[in-house]
Amino acid sequence: MTKQKKDENCCGSDQKNTGCCGVEAVVTVDERGQMVLPKELREKAKIKAGDKLAIISFEKDGDVCCFSLIKADQFGGMVKDFLGPMMKDIVD
């Protein structure tokens, strides 16, 4: 794994994928550590009350610099898709 330069952000400075993600909202963390996802974002992402989200953190120089939220049901499928072929090779 290559070490990133100090002036790059943790998610990389590659601008080729500018259509894949962007700032959707800025939220505030309250004194209990809670934050609210804006209604428009929840509707756009089809997030309903009771849905579970996996929080993935990214580190740079030992500090967490950003988070990604993934619907837990989709995350499980992603792990299966990623690990399934490797496990098949190991078991066979």
C-alpha positions in Angstrom: 0.0 0.0 0.0 1.4 3.4 -0.9 1.6 6.2 1.5 -0.3 9.3 0.6 1.3 12.7 0.4 0.7 15.0 3.4 -1.3 17.5 1.3 -3.8 15.0 0.0 -7.1 14.4 1.8 -7.7 10.9 3.1 -10.1 10.0 0.3 -7.5 10.9 -2.4 -7.3 13.8 -4.7 -8.3 12.0 -7.8 -10.9 14.2 -9.5 -11.9 11.6 -12.1 -14.8 10.4 -10.0 -16.4 13.7 -9.2 -19.8 12.4 -10.2 -19.8 9.5 -7.7 -20.0 11.6 -4.5 -20.4 15.0 -3.1 -21.4 17.0 -0.1 -25.1 16.4 0.5 -25.5 18.2 3.8 -23.7 19.6 6.8 -25.0 18.3 10.1 -24.3 19.2 13.7 -23.4 16.7 16.5 -25.3 17.5 19.7 -24.1 17.1 23.2 -25.3 13.5 23.3 -23.3 12.7 20.1 -26.4 12.5 18.0 -27.0 14.0 14.6 -29.9 14.2 12.2 -29.8 13.2 8.6 -31.9 15.8 6.7 -35.2 14.6 5.4 -34.3 15.3 1.8 -31.2 13.1 2.1 -33.1 10.3 3.8 -35.8 10.4 1.1 -33.2 10.4 -1.7 -31.3 7.5 -0.1 -34.6 5.7 0.8 -33.6 5.5 4.5 -36.6 4.8 6.7 -37.0 4.8 10.5 -35.5 1.6 11.9 -33.0 1.1 9.0 -29.5 0.1 10.0 -26.5 1.9 8.6 -22.9 0.6 8.8 -20.3 3.3 9.5 -17.0 2.9 7.8 -14.2 5.1 9.0 -11.0 6.1 7.1 -7.8 7.1 8.8 -4.9 9.3 7.8 -1.8 9.6 9.9 -3.6 7.7 12.8 -6.6 10.1 12.9 -10.1 9.4 11.6 -10.6 11.9 8.8 -13.9 10.8 7.2 -16.8 8.4 7.5 -19.0 6.7 5.0 -22.5 5.4 5.7 -23.7 2.2 4.0 -27.1 0.6 4.4 -26.4 -2.5 6.5 -28.4 -4.8 4.2 -26.4 -3.6 1.2 -23.1 -3.8 3.1 -23.7 -7.5 3.8 -24.1 -8.2 0.1 -21.0 -6.2 -0.7 -19.0 -8.3 1.8 -20.4 -11.5 0.4 -19.6 -10.4 -3.2 -16.1 -9.5 -2.2 -15.2 -12.4 0.0 -17.2 -15.1 -1.7 -14.8 -15.6 -4.7 -11.8 -15.6 -2.4 -13.4 -18.1 0.0 -14.4 -20.3 -3.0 -10.7 -20.4 -4.1 -9.6 -21.3 -0.5 -12.2 -24.1 0.0 -11.7 -25.6 -3.5 
